[in-house]
Amino acid sequence: MVAIGSVAELRAKCELPDGSQIPMDFSDLHRESVDSLVVASPSRSGVFLHRVDEVFDCWFESGSMPYAQLHYPFECSEKEFLKKFPADFIAEGLDQTRGWFYTLMVISTALFNKPAFKNLIVNGLVLAADGKKMSKRLKNYPDPTLVINAHGADALRLYLINSPVVKGETIKFVESGVRGVLRDVLLPWFNAFRFFTQQASRWEIQNSTGKKFTQDNDRAKKSQNIMDIWIMASLDSLVHFVHEEMRTYRLYTVVPRYSSCVHGAYFQIRTPLTPPRLGPPTQHILSRSHYTDCDDYTTIG
């Protein structure tokens, strides 16, 4: 048996049925192009070998991804390969359990006796609002482009990540859910940011030194206002929580905590209570604190 590893090797070892050489521009490796090619047997003189009838399932190619993407072992050394193998995580749908996940595991076990990945993120299936599989024929789902144009990509992303689908469960997609995220989380955040920009501009106009507003996280964190202290503590707790959960790939716990903190603690408590303390002595400090909150919440999101 002869295993051909590249097009170049195929041109060098194989020939056409009439004994002529394979053209240099040959590149089509589909069955109808290679079935007629023959290769001289390395062990039996005058005997020509033909391609075996069996073919690899196409999932074999997908399962070879960790090695193919680095062209290992041809253009990637063992040392460099092991820096990137196994992968920190892979992510795919539940329907890949007997497809990509399976072939990745089989091939890596056969080659290295260990999995090809350290962590696996599995998402469930997104169904139509009626619980049926989304179908182009039935047109039982809203056009994704129209949903994004109407509500924004961030609203759609938050809606999906804050659903059972990130835990490998199914979800019935309803556009009103995306609209709700926009209304309850993103628009209040945007209004809070506008509130900040208005106060920063107001301070720049009213101060007599001509200074421009600049970020000063240290000064913001030194604020003695009890609401500032509480909000900054809540923000620090959220940042720590997000880092820990993301480190362990528990994506499904992050968005609920984030949304609750942003919408409940920040917008419903802070914004209504801040106007009374916006006088000149405290306005600059408040704006800095407000800027820190808006900036950090945006970074986390």
CYANA upper distance limits for C-alpha pairs under 8 A (distance plus 0.5 A):
  1 MET  CA     41 SER  CA      8.35
  1 MET  CA     49 LEU  CA      8.41
  2 VAL  CA     41 SER  CA      8.40
  4 ILE  CA      9 GLU  CA      6.77
  4 ILE  CA     10 LEU  CA      6.51
  5 GLY  CA      9 GLU  CA      6.97
  5 GLY  CA     10 LEU  CA      8.09
  6 SER  CA     10 LEU  CA      6.70
  7 VAL  CA     11 ARG  CA      6.73
  7 VAL  CA     26 PHE  CA      8.49
  7 VAL  CA     27 SER  CA      7.25
  8 ALA  CA     12 ALA  CA      6.79
  9 GLU  CA     13 LYS  CA      6.58
 10 LEU  CA     14 CYS  CA      5.96
 11 ARG  CA     15 GLU  CA      7.72
 11 ARG  CA     21 GLN  CA      8.07
 11 ARG  CA     22 ILE  CA      6.16
 11 ARG  CA     23 PRO  CA      8.19
 11 ARG  CA     24 MET  CA      7.87
 11 ARG  CA     26 PHE  CA      8.44
 13 LYS  CA     39 VAL  CA      6.49
 13 LYS  CA     40 ALA  CA      8.03
 14 CYS  CA     21 GLN  CA      8.17
 14 CYS  CA     22 ILE  CA      7.76
 14 CYS  CA     37 LEU  CA      6.81
 14 CYS  CA     38 VAL  CA      5.95
 14 CYS  CA     39 VAL  CA      4.96
 14 CYS  CA     40 ALA  CA      7.86
 15 GLU  CA     19 GLY  CA      6.32
 15 GLU  CA     20 SER  CA      6.38
 15 GLU  CA     21 GLN  CA      5.54
 15 GLU  CA     22 ILE  CA      6.02
 15 GLU  CA     37 LEU  CA      6.27
 15 GLU  CA     38 VAL  CA      6.11
 15 GLU  CA     39 VAL  CA      6.89
 16 LEU  CA     20 SER  CA      5.89
 16 LEU  CA     21 GLN  CA      6.71
 16 LEU  CA     22 ILE  CA      6.69
 16 LEU  CA     36 SER  CA      7.43
 16 LEU  CA     37 LEU  CA      5.61
 16 LEU  CA     38 VAL  CA      6.93
 17 PRO  CA     36 SER  CA      6.89
 17 PRO  CA     37 LEU  CA      6.61
 17 PRO  CA     38 VAL  CA      6.97
 22 ILE  CA     26 PHE  CA      7.38
 28 ASP  CA     33 SER  CA      6.85
 29 LEU  CA     33 SER  CA      6.68
 29 LEU  CA     34 VAL  CA      6.67
 30 HIS  CA     34 VAL  CA      7.03
 31 ARG  CA     35 ASP  CA      6.00
 32 GLU  CA     36 SER  CA      8.29
 33 SER  CA     37 LEU  CA      8.48
 34 VAL  CA     51 ARG  CA      8.20
 35 ASP  CA     50 HIS  CA      7.78
 35 ASP  CA     51 ARG  CA      6.55
 36 SER  CA     50 HIS  CA      7.95
 37 LEU  CA     50 HIS  CA      7.21
 37 LEU  CA     51 ARG  CA      8.07
 38 VAL  CA     48 PHE  CA      6.48
 38 VAL  CA     49 LEU  CA      5.99
 38 VAL  CA     50 HIS  CA      5.61
 38 VAL  CA     51 ARG  CA      7.96
 39 VAL  CA     48 PHE  CA      5.93
 39 VAL  CA     49 LEU  CA      5.69
 39 VAL  CA     50 HIS  CA      7.31
 40 ALA  CA     45 SER  CA      8.33
 40 ALA  CA     46 GLY  CA      7.70
 40 ALA  CA     47 VAL  CA      6.57
 40 ALA  CA     48 PHE  CA      4.99
 40 ALA  CA     49 LEU  CA      6.60
 41 SER  CA     45 SER  CA      7.21
 41 SER  CA     46 GLY  CA      8.00
 41 SER  CA     47 VAL  CA      6.03
 41 SER  CA     48 PHE  CA      6.01
 41 SER  CA     49 LEU  CA      6.56
 56 PHE  CA     60 PHE  CA      6.91
 57 ASP  CA     61 GLU  CA      8.40
 58 CYS  CA     62 SER  CA      7.56
 59 TRP  CA     63 GLY  CA      6.55
 59 TRP  CA     99 GLY  CA      6.97
 59 TRP  CA    100 TRP  CA      7.01
 59 TRP  CA    103 THR  CA      6.97
 60 PHE  CA     64 SER  CA      6.71
 60 PHE  CA    103 THR  CA      6.78
 61 GLU  CA     65 MET  CA      7.27
 62 SER  CA    100 TRP  CA      6.72
 62 SER  CA    103 THR  CA      7.87
 62 SER  CA    104 LEU  CA      7.97
 63 GLY  CA    100 TRP  CA      6.47
 63 GLY  CA    101 PHE  CA      8.19
 63 GLY  CA    102 TYR  CA      8.35
 63 GLY  CA    103 THR  CA      5.15
 63 GLY  CA    104 LEU  CA      4.62
 63 GLY  CA    105 MET  CA      8.16
 63 GLY  CA    106 VAL  CA      8.50
 63 GLY  CA    107 ILE  CA      7.05
 64 SER  CA     68 ALA  CA      6.43
 64 SER  CA    104 LEU  CA      7.29
 64 SER  CA    107 ILE  CA      7.58
 65 MET  CA     69 GLN  CA      6.27
 65 MET  CA    104 LEU  CA      8.42
 66 PRO  CA     70 LEU  CA      7.58
 66 PRO  CA     85 PHE  CA      7.78
 66 PRO  CA     86 PRO  CA      8.47
 66 PRO  CA     87 ALA  CA      8.38
 66 PRO  CA    116 ALA  CA      7.76
 67 TYR  CA     71 HIS  CA      6.36
 67 TYR  CA     72 TYR  CA      5.57
 67 TYR  CA     73 PRO  CA      8.11
 68 ALA  CA     72 TYR  CA      6.84
 70 LEU  CA     75 GLU  CA      7.73
 70 LEU  CA     76 CYS  CA      6.70
 70 LEU  CA     81 PHE  CA      8.01
 71 HIS  CA     75 GLU  CA      6.03
 71 HIS  CA     76 CYS  CA      6.75
 72 TYR  CA     76 CYS  CA      5.48
 72 TYR  CA     77 SER  CA      7.67
 72 TYR  CA     81 PHE  CA      7.64
 73 PRO  CA     77 SER  CA      6.83
 73 PRO  CA     78 GLU  CA      7.62
 76 CYS  CA     80 GLU  CA      6.87
 76 CYS  CA     81 PHE  CA      6.75
 77 SER  CA     81 PHE  CA      6.54
 78 GLU  CA     82 LEU  CA      6.66
 79 LYS  CA     83 LYS  CA      7.16
 80 GLU  CA     84 LYS  CA      7.62
 81 PHE  CA     85 PHE  CA      6.66
 82 LEU  CA     86 PRO  CA      7.86
 85 PHE  CA    116 ALA  CA      7.20
 85 PHE  CA    117 PHE  CA      7.94
 86 PRO  CA    115 PRO  CA      7.40
 86 PRO  CA    116 ALA  CA      5.15
 86 PRO  CA    117 PHE  CA      5.22
 86 PRO  CA    118 LYS  CA      6.91
 87 ALA  CA    116 ALA  CA      6.76
 87 ALA  CA    117 PHE  CA      4.98
 87 ALA  CA    118 LYS  CA      6.63
 87 ALA  CA    119 ASN  CA      8.46
 88 ASP  CA    117 PHE  CA      6.42
 88 ASP  CA    118 LYS  CA      5.66
 88 ASP  CA    119 ASN  CA      6.60
 89 PHE  CA    117 PHE  CA      6.13
 89 PHE  CA    118 LYS  CA      6.19
 89 PHE  CA    119 ASN  CA      4.91
 89 PHE  CA    120 LEU  CA      5.99
 89 PHE  CA    121 ILE  CA      7.66
 90 ILE  CA    117 PHE  CA      7.18
 90 ILE  CA    119 ASN  CA      7.12
 90 ILE  CA    120 LEU  CA      5.75
 90 ILE  CA    121 ILE  CA      6.70
 91 ALA  CA    120 LEU  CA      6.47
 91 ALA  CA    121 ILE  CA      5.08
 91 ALA  CA    122 VAL  CA      6.31
 91 ALA  CA    123 ASN  CA      8.15
 92 GLU  CA     96 GLN  CA      7.18
 92 GLU  CA    121 ILE  CA      7.18
 92 GLU  CA    122 VAL  CA      5.93
 92 GLU  CA    123 ASN  CA      6.80
 93 GLY  CA     97 THR  CA      8.42
 93 GLY  CA    122 VAL  CA      5.88
 93 GLY  CA    123 ASN  CA      5.24
 93 GLY  CA    124 GLY  CA      6.31
 93 GLY  CA    125 LEU  CA      7.48
 93 GLY  CA    168 GLY  CA      8.02
 94 LEU  CA    122 VAL  CA      6.28
 94 LEU  CA    123 ASN  CA      6.41
 94 LEU  CA    124 GLY  CA      5.91
 94 LEU  CA    125 LEU  CA      7.60
 94 LEU  CA    168 GLY  CA      6.68
 95 ASP  CA     99 GLY  CA      7.94
 96 GLN  CA    100 TRP  CA      5.80
 96 GLN  CA    101 PHE  CA      6.43
 96 GLN  CA    102 TYR  CA      8.29
 97 THR  CA    101 PHE  CA      5.75
 97 THR  CA    102 TYR  CA      6.62
 98 ARG  CA    102 TYR  CA      5.69
 98 ARG  CA    103 THR  CA      8.29
 99 GLY  CA    103 THR  CA      6.78
100 TRP  CA    104 LEU  CA      6.49
101 PHE  CA    105 MET  CA      6.78
102 TYR  CA    106 VAL  CA      6.68
103 THR  CA    107 ILE  CA      6.53
104 LEU  CA    108 SER  CA      6.58
104 LEU  CA    115 PRO  CA      8.02
104 LEU  CA    116 ALA  CA      6.67
105 MET  CA    109 THR  CA      6.40
105 MET  CA    114 LYS  CA      8.29
105 MET  CA    115 PRO  CA      5.88
105 MET  CA    116 ALA  CA      6.72
106 VAL  CA    110 ALA  CA      6.66
107 ILE  CA    111 LEU  CA      6.66
108 SER  CA    112 PHE  CA      6.03
108 SER  CA    113 ASN  CA      6.92
108 SER  CA    114 LYS  CA      6.56
108 SER  CA    115 PRO  CA      6.20
108 SER  CA    116 ALA  CA      6.04
109 THR  CA    113 ASN  CA      4.41
109 THR  CA    114 LYS  CA      5.40
109 THR  CA    115 PRO  CA      6.56
109 THR  CA    116 ALA  CA      8.47
119 ASN  CA    249 TYR  CA      8.21
121 ILE  CA    166 VAL  CA      8.50
121 ILE  CA    249 TYR  CA      7.89
122 VAL  CA    166 VAL  CA      7.33
122 VAL  CA    167 LYS  CA      7.24
122 VAL  CA    168 GLY  CA      5.83
123 ASN  CA    165 VAL  CA      5.81
123 ASN  CA    166 VAL  CA      5.20
123 ASN  CA    167 LYS  CA      6.46
123 ASN  CA    168 GLY  CA      4.82
123 ASN  CA    169 GLU  CA      7.48
124 GLY  CA    164 PRO  CA      8.08
124 GLY  CA    165 VAL  CA      4.99
124 GLY  CA    166 VAL  CA      6.93
124 GLY  CA    167 LYS  CA      7.22
124 GLY  CA    168 GLY  CA      4.32
124 GLY  CA    169 GLU  CA      4.90
124 GLY  CA    170 THR  CA      5.48
124 GLY  CA    171 ILE  CA      8.01
125 LEU  CA    165 VAL  CA      7.00
125 LEU  CA    168 GLY  CA      8.01
125 LEU  CA    169 GLU  CA      7.24
125 LEU  CA    170 THR  CA      5.27
125 LEU  CA    171 ILE  CA      7.06
126 VAL  CA    133 LYS  CA      8.32
126 VAL  CA    134 MET  CA      8.26
126 VAL  CA    165 VAL  CA      7.57
126 VAL  CA    170 THR  CA      6.35
126 VAL  CA    171 ILE  CA      5.62
126 VAL  CA    172 LYS  CA      6.71
126 VAL  CA    173 PHE  CA      6.87
127 LEU  CA    131 GLY  CA      6.06
127 LEU  CA    132 LYS  CA      6.26
127 LEU  CA    133 LYS  CA      5.56
127 LEU  CA    134 MET  CA      6.14
127 LEU  CA    170 THR  CA      7.39
127 LEU  CA    171 ILE  CA      6.35
127 LEU  CA    172 LYS  CA      5.32
127 LEU  CA    173 PHE  CA      6.49
128 ALA  CA    132 LYS  CA      5.97
128 ALA  CA    133 LYS  CA      6.49
128 ALA  CA    134 MET  CA      5.71
128 ALA  CA    140 ASN  CA      6.60
128 ALA  CA    141 TYR  CA      6.16
128 ALA  CA    172 LYS  CA      5.87
128 ALA  CA    173 PHE  CA      5.96
128 ALA  CA    174 VAL  CA      8.07
129 ALA  CA    140 ASN  CA      8.21
129 ALA  CA    141 TYR  CA      7.85
129 ALA  CA    172 LYS  CA      5.30
129 ALA  CA    173 PHE  CA      5.68
129 ALA  CA    174 VAL  CA      6.04
130 ASP  CA    172 LYS  CA      7.55
131 GLY  CA    172 LYS  CA      6.19
134 MET  CA    138 LEU  CA      8.30
134 MET  CA    139 LYS  CA      7.93
134 MET  CA    140 ASN  CA      6.59
134 MET  CA    141 TYR  CA      6.80
135 SER  CA    139 LYS  CA      6.21
135 SER  CA    140 ASN  CA      6.78
135 SER  CA    141 TYR  CA      8.14
136 LYS  CA    140 ASN  CA      8.05
141 TYR  CA    173 PHE  CA      8.45
142 PRO  CA    146 LEU  CA      7.93
142 PRO  CA    147 VAL  CA      7.51
142 PRO  CA    175 GLU  CA      8.03
143 ASP  CA    147 VAL  CA      6.86
144 PRO  CA    148 ILE  CA      6.70
145 THR  CA    149 ASN  CA      6.57
146 LEU  CA    150 ALA  CA      6.48
147 VAL  CA    151 HIS  CA      6.49
147 VAL  CA    152 GLY  CA      7.79
147 VAL  CA    156 LEU  CA      8.31
147 VAL  CA    175 GLU  CA      7.82
148 ILE  CA    152 GLY  CA      4.96
148 ILE  CA    153 ALA  CA      5.62
148 ILE  CA    156 LEU  CA      7.45
149 ASN  CA    153 ALA  CA      8.38
151 HIS  CA    155 ALA  CA      6.70
151 HIS  CA    156 LEU  CA      7.87
151 HIS  CA    178 VAL  CA      7.52
151 HIS  CA    179 ARG  CA      6.83
151 HIS  CA    182 LEU  CA      7.09
152 GLY  CA    156 LEU  CA      7.18
153 ALA  CA    157 ARG  CA      6.57
154 ASP  CA    158 LEU  CA      6.59
155 ALA  CA    159 TYR  CA      6.58
155 ALA  CA    178 VAL  CA      6.24
155 ALA  CA    179 ARG  CA      7.90
155 ALA  CA    181 VAL  CA      6.20
155 ALA  CA    182 LEU  CA      5.93
155 ALA  CA    186 LEU  CA      7.73
156 LEU  CA    160 LEU  CA      6.81
156 LEU  CA    178 VAL  CA      6.00
157 ARG  CA    161 ILE  CA      6.64
158 LEU  CA    162 ASN  CA      6.34
158 LEU  CA    181 VAL  CA      7.62
158 LEU  CA    255 VAL  CA      7.61
159 TYR  CA    163 SER  CA      6.97
159 TYR  CA    177 GLY  CA      7.16
159 TYR  CA    178 VAL  CA      6.07
159 TYR  CA    181 VAL  CA      6.86
160 LEU  CA    165 VAL  CA      7.38
160 LEU  CA    166 VAL  CA      8.02
161 ILE  CA    165 VAL  CA      7.80
161 ILE  CA    166 VAL  CA      6.45
161 ILE  CA    251 LEU  CA      8.09
161 ILE  CA    252 TYR  CA      7.14
161 ILE  CA    255 VAL  CA      7.30
162 ASN  CA    166 VAL  CA      8.12
162 ASN  CA    252 TYR  CA      7.08
162 ASN  CA    255 VAL  CA      6.19
162 ASN  CA    256 PRO  CA      6.77
163 SER  CA    171 ILE  CA      7.63
163 SER  CA    252 TYR  CA      8.26
164 PRO  CA    168 GLY  CA      7.48
164 PRO  CA    169 GLU  CA      5.82
164 PRO  CA    170 THR  CA      7.02
164 PRO  CA    171 ILE  CA      6.87
164 PRO  CA    252 TYR  CA      8.40
165 VAL  CA    169 GLU  CA      5.30
165 VAL  CA    170 THR  CA      5.87
165 VAL  CA    171 ILE  CA      6.31
166 VAL  CA    251 LEU  CA      7.71
166 VAL  CA    252 TYR  CA      6.42
167 LYS  CA    252 TYR  CA      7.13
173 PHE  CA    177 GLY  CA      8.38
174 VAL  CA    178 VAL  CA      7.91
175 GLU  CA    179 ARG  CA      6.94
176 SER  CA    180 GLY  CA      6.59
177 GLY  CA    181 VAL  CA      6.99
178 VAL  CA    182 LEU  CA      6.97
179 ARG  CA    183 ARG  CA      6.70
180 GLY  CA    184 ASP  CA      6.37
181 VAL  CA    185 VAL  CA      5.99
181 VAL  CA    186 LEU  CA      7.22
182 LEU  CA    186 LEU  CA      5.40
182 LEU  CA    187 LEU  CA      6.36
183 ARG  CA    187 LEU  CA      6.03
183 ARG  CA    188 PRO  CA      7.74
184 ASP  CA    188 PRO  CA      7.03
184 ASP  CA    263 HIS  CA      7.49
185 VAL  CA    189 TRP  CA      6.72
185 VAL  CA    259 SER  CA      7.06
185 VAL  CA    262 VAL  CA      7.75
185 VAL  CA    263 HIS  CA      6.29
186 LEU  CA    190 PHE  CA      6.63
187 LEU  CA    191 ASN  CA      6.60
188 PRO  CA    192 ALA  CA      6.63
188 PRO  CA    263 HIS  CA      7.74
188 PRO  CA    267 PHE  CA      7.13
189 TRP  CA    193 PHE  CA      6.73
189 TRP  CA    262 VAL  CA      8.02
189 TRP  CA    263 HIS  CA      8.18
189 TRP  CA    267 PHE  CA      7.78
189 TRP  CA    294 CYS  CA      8.42
190 PHE  CA    194 ARG  CA      6.72
191 ASN  CA    195 PHE  CA      6.64
192 ALA  CA    196 PHE  CA      6.83
192 ALA  CA    267 PHE  CA      7.52
192 ALA  CA    271 THR  CA      7.58
192 ALA  CA    294 CYS  CA      8.32
193 PHE  CA    197 THR  CA      6.83
193 PHE  CA    291 TYR  CA      8.47
193 PHE  CA    294 CYS  CA      6.94
194 ARG  CA    198 GLN  CA      6.64
195 PHE  CA    199 GLN  CA      6.84
196 PHE  CA    200 ALA  CA      6.60
196 PHE  CA    287 SER  CA      6.68
196 PHE  CA    290 HIS  CA      6.77
196 PHE  CA    291 TYR  CA      7.11
197 THR  CA    201 SER  CA      6.54
198 GLN  CA    202 ARG  CA      6.54
199 GLN  CA    203 TRP  CA      6.63
199 GLN  CA    283 GLN  CA      8.02
199 GLN  CA    287 SER  CA      6.95
200 ALA  CA    204 GLU  CA      6.81
200 ALA  CA    213 PHE  CA      6.81
200 ALA  CA    284 HIS  CA      7.92
200 ALA  CA    287 SER  CA      6.45
201 SER  CA    205 ILE  CA      6.76
201 SER  CA    213 PHE  CA      8.36
202 ARG  CA    206 GLN  CA      6.63
203 TRP  CA    207 ASN  CA      6.34
203 TRP  CA    213 PHE  CA      8.24
203 TRP  CA    280 PRO  CA      8.17
203 TRP  CA    283 GLN  CA      7.45
203 TRP  CA    284 HIS  CA      7.05
204 GLU  CA    210 GLY  CA      7.43
204 GLU  CA    211 LYS  CA      7.08
204 GLU  CA    212 LYS  CA      6.30
204 GLU  CA    213 PHE  CA      6.96
205 ILE  CA    210 GLY  CA      8.43
207 ASN  CA    211 LYS  CA      7.96
214 THR  CA    288 ARG  CA      8.27
215 GLN  CA    288 ARG  CA      6.66
215 GLN  CA    291 TYR  CA      7.77
215 GLN  CA    292 THR  CA      8.11
216 ASP  CA    220 ALA  CA      6.83
216 ASP  CA    288 ARG  CA      6.78
217 ASN  CA    221 LYS  CA      6.62
217 ASN  CA    288 ARG  CA      7.60
217 ASN  CA    289 SER  CA      7.83
217 ASN  CA    292 THR  CA      6.77
218 ASP  CA    222 LYS  CA      6.82
219 ARG  CA    223 SER  CA      7.15
219 ARG  CA    285 ILE  CA      7.62
219 ARG  CA    288 ARG  CA      8.03
219 ARG  CA    289 SER  CA      8.47
220 ALA  CA    285 ILE  CA      6.59
220 ALA  CA    286 LEU  CA      7.86
220 ALA  CA    288 ARG  CA      5.94
220 ALA  CA    289 SER  CA      4.94
220 ALA  CA    292 THR  CA      7.74
221 LYS  CA    228 ASP  CA      8.41
221 LYS  CA    229 ILE  CA      7.90
221 LYS  CA    232 MET  CA      7.51
221 LYS  CA    289 SER  CA      7.52
223 SER  CA    228 ASP  CA      6.98
223 SER  CA    229 ILE  CA      7.40
223 SER  CA    285 ILE  CA      7.50
223 SER  CA    289 SER  CA      8.29
224 GLN  CA    228 ASP  CA      7.75
224 GLN  CA    229 ILE  CA      7.29
225 ASN  CA    229 ILE  CA      6.79
226 ILE  CA    230 TRP  CA      6.68
227 MET  CA    231 ILE  CA      6.56
227 MET  CA    270 ARG  CA      7.70
228 ASP  CA    232 MET  CA      6.51
228 ASP  CA    289 SER  CA      7.51
229 ILE  CA    233 ALA  CA      6.64
230 TRP  CA    234 SER  CA      6.66
231 ILE  CA    235 LEU  CA      6.60
231 ILE  CA    265 ALA  CA      7.97
231 ILE  CA    266 TYR  CA      7.65
231 ILE  CA    270 ARG  CA      8.45
232 MET  CA    236 ASP  CA      6.62
232 MET  CA    293 ASP  CA      7.89
233 ALA  CA    237 SER  CA      6.65
234 SER  CA    238 LEU  CA      6.71
234 SER  CA    261 CYS  CA      8.16
235 LEU  CA    239 VAL  CA      6.74
235 LEU  CA    261 CYS  CA      8.47
235 LEU  CA    293 ASP  CA      7.78
235 LEU  CA    296 ASP  CA      8.42
235 LEU  CA    297 TYR  CA      8.42
236 ASP  CA    240 HIS  CA      6.76
237 SER  CA    241 PHE  CA      6.62
238 LEU  CA    242 VAL  CA      6.57
238 LEU  CA    257 ARG  CA      8.08
238 LEU  CA    258 TYR  CA      7.55
238 LEU  CA    261 CYS  CA      8.13
239 VAL  CA    243 HIS  CA      6.73
239 VAL  CA    300 ILE  CA      7.79
240 HIS  CA    244 GLU  CA      6.76
241 PHE  CA    245 GLU  CA      6.61
241 PHE  CA    254 VAL  CA      8.32
242 VAL  CA    246 MET  CA      6.41
242 VAL  CA    254 VAL  CA      6.40
242 VAL  CA    300 ILE  CA      8.28
243 HIS  CA    247 ARG  CA      6.48
244 GLU  CA    248 THR  CA      7.07
245 GLU  CA    249 TYR  CA      6.60
245 GLU  CA    250 ARG  CA      5.67
245 GLU  CA    251 LEU  CA      7.27
245 GLU  CA    253 THR  CA      7.65
245 GLU  CA    254 VAL  CA      7.30
246 MET  CA    250 ARG  CA      6.36
246 MET  CA    251 LEU  CA      6.64
246 MET  CA    254 VAL  CA      8.19
250 ARG  CA    254 VAL  CA      7.88
251 LEU  CA    255 VAL  CA      8.03
252 TYR  CA    256 PRO  CA      8.19
253 THR  CA    257 ARG  CA      7.16
254 VAL  CA    258 TYR  CA      6.54
255 VAL  CA    259 SER  CA      6.31
256 PRO  CA    260 SER  CA      6.52
257 ARG  CA    261 CYS  CA      6.55
258 TYR  CA    262 VAL  CA      6.53
258 TYR  CA    301 GLY  CA      8.30
259 SER  CA    263 HIS  CA      6.30
259 SER  CA    264 GLY  CA      8.35
260 SER  CA    264 GLY  CA      5.85
260 SER  CA    265 ALA  CA      7.68
261 CYS  CA    265 ALA  CA      5.61
261 CYS  CA    266 TYR  CA      6.99
262 VAL  CA    266 TYR  CA      5.63
262 VAL  CA    267 PHE  CA      7.09
262 VAL  CA    297 TYR  CA      7.90
263 HIS  CA    267 PHE  CA      5.78
263 HIS  CA    268 GLN  CA      7.09
264 GLY  CA    268 GLN  CA      5.89
264 GLY  CA    269 ILE  CA      7.54
265 ALA  CA    269 ILE  CA      6.16
265 ALA  CA    270 ARG  CA      7.65
266 TYR  CA    270 ARG  CA      5.78
266 TYR  CA    271 THR  CA      7.64
267 PHE  CA    271 THR  CA      6.01
267 PHE  CA    272 PRO  CA      8.29
268 GLN  CA    272 PRO  CA      7.34
269 ILE  CA    273 LEU  CA      7.06
270 ARG  CA    274 THR  CA      6.60
271 THR  CA    275 PRO  CA      7.97
274 THR  CA    278 LEU  CA      7.27
277 ARG  CA    282 THR  CA      7.36
277 ARG  CA    283 GLN  CA      7.82
278 LEU  CA    282 THR  CA      6.68
278 LEU  CA    283 GLN  CA      5.28
278 LEU  CA    286 LEU  CA      7.99
279 GLY  CA    283 GLN  CA      6.11
280 PRO  CA    284 HIS  CA      7.84
282 THR  CA    286 LEU  CA      6.58
283 GLN  CA    287 SER  CA      6.58
284 HIS  CA    288 ARG  CA      6.80
285 ILE  CA    289 SER  CA      6.72
286 LEU  CA    290 HIS  CA      6.46
287 SER  CA    291 TYR  CA      6.43
288 ARG  CA    292 THR  CA      6.72
289 SER  CA    293 ASP  CA      6.86
290 HIS  CA    294 CYS  CA      6.72
291 TYR  CA    295 ASP  CA      6.44
292 THR  CA    296 ASP  CA      6.55
293 ASP  CA    297 TYR  CA      6.53
294 CYS  CA    298 THR  CA      6.61
295 ASP  CA    299 THR  CA      6.74
296 ASP  CA    300 ILE  CA      6.69
297 TYR  CA    301 GLY  CA      6.59
